Amino acid sequence: MTDDEARRGRRRGRPDTRRVILDVARRRFLQDGYRAVTMRSIAAEADVDVALLSYYFGSKKGLFGAALALSANPAELLARLLAEDHALDTFPEQVLREVLAAWEGPQSGAALIGMFRNAIGDDALGALVREALEGEIVERLADLVGGRDARRHAAAFTTVMAGLITARYVLRLEPVGSMSRQDVIRLFAPQLRLALGMPVRAGAVRSTRSGTPPPGRAYP
């Protein structure tokens, strides 16, 4: 600790410090919304140096996920995929693999499903999640897609993913609820490609075991 920090009485990494930060962050996110809250304002209220938040959580996305008890944060997942510089042509398949793995993880899945259900029943939490999705997912996807209709395509992509998550993990709608991951990828990757304004590959694979019609006809 520097002399300046000692004079200000800033908290260091005591055992309860992380919990104090998370308590402040959750309350501030719910009260003020995702965009308005800054790492610096949370650090000030928690009486810690802002560098400690970066040390614990890495970024605002990481802090948001931790505040909502998400061991797999959708915004961080997308940011990682974008940082890995995947070609746009394979992006839908990459996202589906990562999302399915996260939502079916023994710990991460339970937290994500809990957040999703709570967001539906809690207006404040729902608004917070929506704002985070718009800022961290839709806008980043729009940057990836580019063009005049980029935001519309990004929103359509996010909507298809939200529908898949609702059908598979919340409603357990059959046959989607019991499909293998690979079958889900085969069925939904073409829909995500269409949402992004990309052409569907010729001879796109369809799920013959479930009798699912060709993706291009299922969603005209």
Rosetta silent file (secondary structure, phi, psi, omega in degrees, C-alpha in Angstrom):
SEQUENCE: MTDDEARRGRRRGRPDTRRVILDVARRRFLQDGYRAVTMRSIAAEADVDVALLSYYFGSKKGLFGAALALSANPAELLARLLAEDHALDTFPEQVLREVLAAWEGPQSGAALIGMFRNAIGDDALGALVREALEGEIVERLADLVGGRDARRHAAAFTTVMAGLITARYVLRLEPVGSMSRQDVIRLFAPQLRLALGMPVRAGAVRSTRSGTPPPGRAYP
SCORE:     score description
SCORE:     0.000 S_00000001
   1 L     0.000  136.148  178.123    0.000    0.000    0.000 S_00000001
   2 L   -79.071  164.913  177.403    1.325    3.469   -0.847 S_00000001
   3 H   -60.635  -36.451 -179.921    1.436    6.283    1.702 S_00000001
   4 H   -63.994  -42.714  178.435   -1.336    7.987   -0.223 S_00000001
   5 H   -64.350  -38.894 -179.983   -3.529    4.898   -0.016 S_00000001
   6 H   -63.509  -40.966  179.827   -2.808    4.571    3.691 S_00000001
   7 H   -65.084  -37.104 -179.084   -3.840    8.178    4.286 S_00000001
   8 H   -78.454  -12.338  179.254   -7.078    7.651    2.364 S_00000001
   9 L    71.154   26.282 -179.037   -7.804    4.457    4.278 S_00000001
  10 L   -65.413  142.090  176.413   -8.507    2.478    1.107 S_00000001
  11 E   -67.575  140.656  166.816   -9.311   -1.203    1.557 S_00000001
  12 L   -97.207 -164.630 -175.476   -6.789   -3.695    0.342 S_00000001
  13 L   -79.681   57.264  176.261   -7.627   -7.280   -0.591 S_00000001
  14 L   -69.727  160.274 -175.574   -9.039   -8.347    2.784 S_00000001
  15 L   -53.885  -32.632 -177.264  -11.198  -11.493    2.772 S_00000001
  16 L   -90.385   -4.607 -172.991  -14.432   -9.492    2.810 S_00000001
  17 H   -63.713  -43.956 -178.634  -13.365   -6.936    0.207 S_00000001
  18 H   -61.150  -41.251  179.415  -14.539   -8.897   -2.809 S_00000001
  19 H   -66.127  -39.694  177.564  -17.960   -9.425   -1.245 S_00000001
  20 H   -60.880  -45.317  179.572  -18.259   -5.716   -0.404 S_00000001
  21 H   -60.106  -45.764 -178.045  -17.446   -4.814   -4.019 S_00000001
  22 H   -65.499  -38.424  178.233  -20.014   -7.287   -5.358 S_00000001
  23 H   -62.844  -44.671  178.416  -22.718   -6.037   -2.987 S_00000001
  24 H   -64.030  -44.989 -176.433  -22.111   -2.454   -4.091 S_00000001
  25 H   -62.946  -45.631 -178.942  -21.939   -3.427   -7.761 S_00000001
  26 H   -61.817  -45.370 -179.887  -25.178   -5.396   -7.752 S_00000001
  27 H   -63.337  -43.505 -178.351  -27.077   -2.613   -6.000 S_00000001
  28 H   -67.803  -40.700  177.989  -25.653    0.080   -8.288 S_00000001
  29 H   -60.987  -45.532 -178.963  -26.312   -1.913  -11.475 S_00000001
  30 H   -68.415  -33.688 -176.781  -29.914   -2.525  -10.462 S_00000001
  31 H   -79.539  -43.749 -170.166  -30.405    1.072   -9.328 S_00000001
  32 H  -110.359  -11.522 -177.943  -28.660    3.003  -12.107 S_00000001
  33 L    91.258  162.590 -173.894  -28.457    0.593  -15.050 S_00000001
  34 L   -67.838  -45.734 -173.734  -25.502   -0.952  -16.802 S_00000001
  35 L   -66.376  -39.360 -172.740  -24.374    2.006  -18.903 S_00000001
  36 L   -73.481  -25.152 -175.745  -24.427    4.620  -16.145 S_00000001
  37 L   -83.059  135.834  176.841  -22.341    2.649  -13.666 S_00000001
  38 L  -117.419  157.393  176.287  -18.564    2.893  -13.904 S_00000001
  39 H   -59.536  -39.228 -178.123  -15.816    0.844  -12.318 S_00000001
  40 H   -65.233  -39.530 -179.122  -14.513    4.012  -10.666 S_00000001
  41 H   -68.857  -35.567  176.736  -17.857    4.858   -9.059 S_00000001
  42 H   -67.627  -42.612  178.958  -18.187    1.350   -7.647 S_00000001
  43 H   -60.888  -41.375 -179.332  -14.642    1.470   -6.306 S_00000001
  44 H   -63.225  -44.131 -178.428  -15.328    4.808   -4.615 S_00000001
  45 H   -70.473  -33.213  178.043  -18.475    3.546   -2.897 S_00000001
  46 H   -81.501   -6.158  179.004  -16.795    0.293   -1.856 S_00000001
  47 L    61.677   47.616  175.222  -13.844    2.349   -0.583 S_00000001
  48 E  -133.146  162.880  175.010  -11.228    0.473   -2.617 S_00000001
  49 L   -72.900  142.235 -177.405   -8.786    1.454   -5.297 S_00000001
  50 H   -61.151  -27.058  179.156  -10.190    0.987   -8.803 S_00000001
  51 H   -63.435  -26.772  179.657   -7.165   -1.170   -9.663 S_00000001
  52 H   -69.286  -33.732  176.663   -8.464   -3.761   -7.205 S_00000001
  53 H   -65.083  -41.745  177.600  -11.654   -4.158   -9.263 S_00000001
  54 H   -64.395  -37.224  179.836   -9.568   -4.815  -12.357 S_00000001
  55 H   -64.593  -44.444 -177.650   -7.497   -7.310  -10.379 S_00000001
  56 H   -75.819  -43.430 -166.470  -10.547   -9.228   -9.156 S_00000001
  57 H  -119.596  -11.866  174.721  -12.873   -8.966  -12.161 S_00000001
  58 L    83.211  -46.529 -174.428  -10.827   -7.818  -15.144 S_00000001
  59 L  -159.257  174.372  176.192  -13.441   -5.516  -16.665 S_00000001
  60 H   -62.999  -38.181  176.595  -16.886   -4.044  -16.200 S_00000001
  61 H   -60.537  -43.063  179.730  -18.315   -7.084  -18.016 S_00000001
  62 H   -64.957  -40.688  178.163  -16.545   -9.362  -15.573 S_00000001
  63 H   -64.821  -41.792  178.281  -17.801   -7.397  -12.584 S_00000001
  64 H   -60.110  -47.144  179.163  -21.357   -7.477  -13.949 S_00000001
  65 H   -61.936  -41.140  179.448  -21.226  -11.241  -14.388 S_00000001
  66 H   -68.096  -37.721 -179.976  -19.806  -11.733  -10.913 S_00000001
  67 H   -64.443  -29.901  177.451  -22.398   -9.421   -9.357 S_00000001
  68 L   -95.825   11.052  177.541  -25.123  -11.584  -10.885 S_00000001
  69 L    61.330   40.509  178.387  -23.294  -14.763   -9.797 S_00000001
  70 L  -100.628  113.264  175.766  -22.604  -15.863  -13.376 S_00000001
  71 L   -76.976  -17.266  172.522  -19.619  -18.168  -13.665 S_00000001
  72 L  -128.755  106.920 -174.675  -20.081  -17.950  -17.446 S_00000001
  73 L   -94.455  119.954 -178.220  -20.937  -14.422  -18.552 S_00000001
  74 H   -54.611  -38.878 -179.429  -22.487  -14.176  -22.057 S_00000001
  75 H   -65.845  -41.257  178.092  -20.925  -10.750  -22.665 S_00000001
  76 H   -68.895  -36.871  177.763  -17.457  -12.001  -21.739 S_00000001
  77 H   -59.240  -47.015  179.868  -17.963  -15.126  -23.833 S_00000001
  78 H   -65.401  -42.512  179.956  -18.755  -13.012  -26.888 S_00000001
  79 H   -59.618  -38.656  178.942  -15.877  -10.635  -26.192 S_00000001
  80 H   -66.555  -41.948  178.649  -13.496  -13.588  -26.074 S_00000001
  81 H   -63.467  -41.039  179.130  -14.758  -14.964  -29.371 S_00000001
  82 H   -66.955  -36.511  179.687  -14.398  -11.571  -31.021 S_00000001
  83 H   -67.946  -27.160  179.738  -10.897  -11.174  -29.617 S_00000001
  84 L   -78.046   -2.037  172.506   -9.918  -14.527  -31.112 S_00000001
  85 L    59.276   43.730  174.931  -10.616  -13.016  -34.545 S_00000001
  86 L   -66.923  145.033  175.112  -12.800  -15.829  -35.828 S_00000001
  87 L   -63.708  141.887  179.252  -13.894  -15.405  -39.438 S_00000001
  88 H   -57.425  -30.580 -176.867  -17.452  -14.134  -39.690 S_00000001
  89 H   -62.853  -29.312 -179.663  -18.232  -17.151  -41.870 S_00000001
  90 H  -106.501    3.252 -174.278  -17.769  -19.548  -38.932 S_00000001
  91 H   -60.708  -44.698 -179.595  -18.976  -17.201  -36.188 S_00000001
  92 H   -57.065  -43.398  179.777  -22.514  -18.660  -35.784 S_00000001
  93 H   -65.369  -40.441  179.662  -21.147  -22.168  -35.188 S_00000001
  94 H   -62.538  -44.478 -179.753  -18.528  -20.881  -32.741 S_00000001
  95 H   -63.092  -45.043 -179.784  -21.123  -18.965  -30.731 S_00000001
  96 H   -60.507  -43.966  179.187  -23.469  -21.935  -30.587 S_00000001
  97 H   -59.758  -45.357 -177.778  -20.723  -24.267  -29.330 S_00000001
  98 H   -68.806  -42.652 -177.974  -19.687  -21.834  -26.594 S_00000001
  99 H   -66.809  -44.561  179.298  -23.230  -20.942  -25.526 S_00000001
 100 H   -62.010  -42.025  178.975  -24.403  -24.546  -25.373 S_00000001
 101 H   -62.646  -41.273 -178.463  -21.352  -25.518  -23.316 S_00000001
 102 H   -68.105  -44.833 -176.706  -21.935  -22.627  -20.895 S_00000001
 103 H   -74.481  -16.144  178.383  -25.668  -23.232  -20.445 S_00000001
 104 L  -106.564    4.761  174.946  -25.132  -26.957  -19.945 S_00000001
 105 L   -68.753  145.134 -175.238  -22.232  -26.639  -17.522 S_00000001
 106 L   -61.199  -32.748  179.162  -23.041  -28.051  -14.070 S_00000001
 107 L  -102.426  -48.252 -177.043  -22.368  -24.724  -12.304 S_00000001
 108 H   -64.264  -36.925 -177.811  -22.539  -22.072  -15.004 S_00000001
 109 H   -63.414  -44.524 -178.814  -25.796  -23.438  -16.423 S_00000001
 110 H   -61.963  -40.838  179.782  -27.714  -23.226  -13.148 S_00000001
 111 H   -67.242  -41.034 -179.394  -26.623  -19.605  -12.608 S_00000001
 112 H   -66.693  -43.922  178.989  -27.517  -18.592  -16.165 S_00000001
 113 H   -63.886  -41.105  177.616  -30.932  -20.239  -16.050 S_00000001
 114 H   -61.033  -44.086  178.508  -31.597  -18.628  -12.679 S_00000001
 115 H   -62.462  -43.070 -177.609  -30.666  -15.189  -14.021 S_00000001
 116 H   -61.998  -46.246 -179.740  -32.833  -15.706  -17.105 S_00000001
 117 H   -66.634  -40.590  179.314  -35.882  -16.709  -15.082 S_00000001
 118 H   -66.565  -35.250  179.793  -35.387  -13.916  -12.570 S_00000001
 119 H   -65.254  -32.371  178.474  -35.012  -11.362  -15.365 S_00000001
 120 H   -69.267  -37.906 -175.372  -38.401  -12.396  -16.728 S_00000001
 121 H   -94.230   -9.598 -176.612  -40.126  -11.931  -13.360 S_00000001
 122 L  -120.798  112.258 -175.164  -38.205   -8.917  -12.050 S_00000001
 123 H   -60.572  -41.813 -177.986  -38.622   -5.683  -14.019 S_00000001
 124 H   -65.398  -45.345  179.289  -35.490   -4.040  -12.610 S_00000001
 125 H   -67.527  -39.239  178.118  -33.296   -7.055  -13.297 S_00000001
 126 H   -60.201  -43.337  178.496  -34.888   -7.528  -16.714 S_00000001
 127 H   -64.951  -38.298  178.942  -34.100   -3.935  -17.666 S_00000001
 128 H   -64.779  -46.332  179.398  -30.530   -4.345  -16.436 S_00000001
 129 H   -63.775  -41.546  178.841  -29.965   -7.526  -18.428 S_00000001
 130 H   -60.885  -44.432 -179.390  -31.517   -5.956  -21.532 S_00000001
 131 H   -64.314  -40.333  178.422  -29.271   -2.912  -21.261 S_00000001
 132 H   -65.934  -41.009  178.384  -26.198   -5.079  -20.815 S_00000001
 133 H   -62.511  -42.802 -179.202  -27.161   -7.227  -23.811 S_00000001
 134 H   -65.688  -42.211 -176.363  -27.681   -4.173  -25.985 S_00000001
 135 H   -77.751  -37.837 -172.504  -24.422   -2.549  -24.950 S_00000001
 136 H  -100.439  -20.100 -177.685  -22.120   -5.535  -24.767 S_00000001
 137 H  -114.276  -56.671 -176.923  -23.558   -7.953  -27.325 S_00000001
 138 H   -61.344  -47.046 -177.552  -25.749   -6.200  -29.895 S_00000001
 139 H   -66.296  -38.271  178.653  -23.384   -3.263  -30.361 S_00000001
 140 H   -68.175  -40.140  176.608  -20.296   -5.479  -30.579 S_00000001
 141 H   -64.183  -39.389  178.665  -21.979   -7.755  -33.087 S_00000001
 142 H   -61.326  -39.421  176.674  -23.030   -4.732  -35.133 S_00000001
 143 H   -62.874  -37.847 -179.916  -19.390   -3.646  -35.277 S_00000001
 144 H   -67.287  -43.058 -175.470  -18.450   -7.122  -36.483 S_00000001
 145 H   -74.206  -47.501 -178.560  -21.132   -7.233  -39.181 S_00000001
 146 L    73.042  169.532  178.544  -20.814   -3.660  -40.431 S_00000001
 147 L    94.385  170.630 -174.513  -23.048   -1.966  -42.966 S_00000001
 148 L   -63.354  -37.963 -176.759  -26.195    0.136  -42.781 S_00000001
 149 L   -99.218   22.760 -173.717  -28.364   -2.592  -41.234 S_00000001
 150 H   -58.847  -43.380 -177.428  -25.688   -3.919  -38.891 S_00000001
 151 H   -68.160  -36.570  177.305  -27.599   -3.221  -35.676 S_00000001
 152 H   -64.572  -42.523  178.149  -30.776   -4.830  -37.011 S_00000001
 153 H   -64.222  -42.143  179.854  -28.838   -7.937  -37.994 S_00000001
 154 H   -63.810  -40.166  178.338  -27.109   -8.027  -34.601 S_00000001
 155 H   -66.956  -38.091  177.922  -30.454   -7.699  -32.801 S_00000001
 156 H   -64.504  -42.072  177.179  -31.933  -10.475  -34.957 S_00000001
 157 H   -58.287  -47.972 -179.197  -28.976  -12.724  -34.116 S_00000001
 158 H   -64.048  -35.798  179.277  -29.437  -12.052  -30.390 S_00000001
 159 H   -66.856  -41.844  177.045  -33.176  -12.723  -30.688 S_00000001
 160 H   -61.417  -43.524  179.289  -32.605  -16.125  -32.313 S_00000001
 161 H   -64.073  -41.594  179.125  -30.173  -17.030  -29.524 S_00000001
 162 H   -63.996  -38.796  177.593  -32.624  -15.866  -26.838 S_00000001
 163 H   -65.370  -40.811  177.080  -35.376  -17.947  -28.432 S_00000001
 164 H   -61.665  -46.698 -179.024  -33.145  -21.004  -28.505 S_00000001
 165 H   -61.652  -44.095  179.516  -32.173  -20.545  -24.861 S_00000001
 166 H   -62.034  -46.574 -177.107  -35.809  -20.102  -23.815 S_00000001
 167 H   -66.703  -42.443 -172.407  -37.003  -23.148  -25.751 S_00000001
 168 H   -81.876  -40.265 -169.643  -34.166  -25.475  -24.731 S_00000001
 169 H  -109.155  -22.418 -179.602  -33.407  -24.538  -21.143 S_00000001
 170 H  -101.813  -54.253 -179.162  -36.484  -22.794  -19.708 S_00000001
 171 L   -84.696  -19.989 -175.395  -39.492  -24.315  -21.487 S_00000001
 172 L    54.517   42.523 -177.393  -37.728  -27.579  -22.409 S_00000001
 173 L   -70.102  126.303  179.661  -39.687  -27.472  -25.662 S_00000001
 174 L   -89.503  147.190    7.369  -39.353  -30.669  -27.664 S_00000001
 175 L   -87.694   -1.516 -175.490  -37.631  -31.705  -29.786 S_00000001
 176 H   -61.824  -36.801 -176.094  -35.198  -28.817  -29.159 S_00000001
 177 H   -60.788  -31.025 -176.552  -34.995  -29.552  -25.436 S_00000001
 178 H  -112.107    7.295  177.374  -33.514  -33.026  -25.910 S_00000001
 179 L   -64.313  151.362  170.991  -31.515  -32.532  -29.109 S_00000001
 180 L   -69.200  159.592  178.185  -27.808  -33.222  -29.037 S_00000001
 181 H   -58.030  -41.068 -177.613  -25.572  -30.177  -29.174 S_00000001
 182 H   -64.119  -38.865  177.410  -24.500  -31.088  -32.671 S_00000001
 183 H   -65.944  -38.437  177.044  -28.102  -31.275  -33.869 S_00000001
 184 H   -61.881  -43.054  179.632  -28.807  -27.874  -32.323 S_00000001
 185 H   -63.300  -42.900  179.376  -25.811  -26.423  -34.148 S_00000001
 186 H   -61.013  -39.559 -175.588  -26.942  -27.993  -37.437 S_00000001
 187 H   -78.154  -41.634 -170.756  -30.438  -26.577  -37.059 S_00000001
 188 H   -94.642  -21.449  178.866  -29.707  -23.114  -35.704 S_00000001
 189 H   -57.406  -43.633  177.076  -26.451  -22.118  -37.406 S_00000001
 190 H   -61.998  -35.095  178.256  -28.297  -21.435  -40.691 S_00000001
 191 H   -65.947  -38.895  178.781  -30.847  -19.299  -38.800 S_00000001
 192 H   -69.100  -36.291  177.020  -28.052  -17.269  -37.226 S_00000001
 193 H   -63.313  -42.975  177.143  -26.379  -16.847  -40.593 S_00000001
 194 H   -63.263  -40.714 -179.846  -29.636  -15.499  -42.031 S_00000001
 195 H   -60.543  -35.768 -179.878  -30.037  -13.181  -39.032 S_00000001
 196 L   -83.641    0.506 -179.204  -26.592  -11.708  -39.737 S_00000001
 197 L    80.091   19.808 -179.808  -27.456  -11.237  -43.395 S_00000001
 198 L   -96.974  148.306  176.517  -25.141  -14.042  -44.495 S_00000001
 199 L   -69.500  142.365  175.523  -26.082  -16.566  -47.181 S_00000001
 200 L   -76.941  135.269 -177.403  -26.997  -20.020  -45.927 S_00000001
 201 L   -62.673  141.752  177.403  -24.517  -22.584  -47.172 S_00000001
 202 L   -61.080  136.085  179.259  -25.724  -24.813  -49.969 S_00000001
 203 L    70.181   31.900  178.473  -26.808  -28.207  -48.638 S_00000001
 204 L   -53.873  137.251 -174.925  -27.060  -27.009  -45.049 S_00000001
 205 L   -70.605  136.612  176.628  -27.360  -30.030  -42.784 S_00000001
 206 L  -117.169  157.531 -177.711  -30.782  -30.736  -41.358 S_00000001
 207 L   -83.550   98.140 -177.863  -31.738  -32.890  -38.404 S_00000001
 208 L   -74.482  -27.525 -177.592  -33.206  -35.976  -40.001 S_00000001
 209 L   -66.145  -33.761 -178.564  -33.639  -37.797  -36.718 S_00000001
 210 L   -95.046   -0.766 -179.319  -36.149  -35.252  -35.456 S_00000001
 211 L    69.857   22.747 -178.369  -37.843  -34.818  -38.827 S_00000001
 212 L   -70.924  132.121  179.332  -36.997  -31.100  -38.803 S_00000001
 213 L   -68.788  165.060  178.842  -37.708  -29.397  -42.149 S_00000001
 214 L   -54.254  137.092 -175.479  -34.932  -27.555  -43.991 S_00000001
 215 H   -54.036  -38.239 -178.439  -33.974  -24.409  -42.027 S_00000001
 216 H   -64.051  -25.848  179.045  -34.710  -22.114  -44.949 S_00000001
 217 H   -92.796  -27.914 -178.803  -38.309  -23.369  -45.020 S_00000001
 218 H   -64.814  -33.340 -178.515  -38.803  -23.603  -41.278 S_00000001
 219 L  -129.789   81.384 -175.910  -38.345  -19.845  -40.958 S_00000001
 220 L   -65.090    0.000    0.000  -39.394  -18.241  -44.267 S_00000001
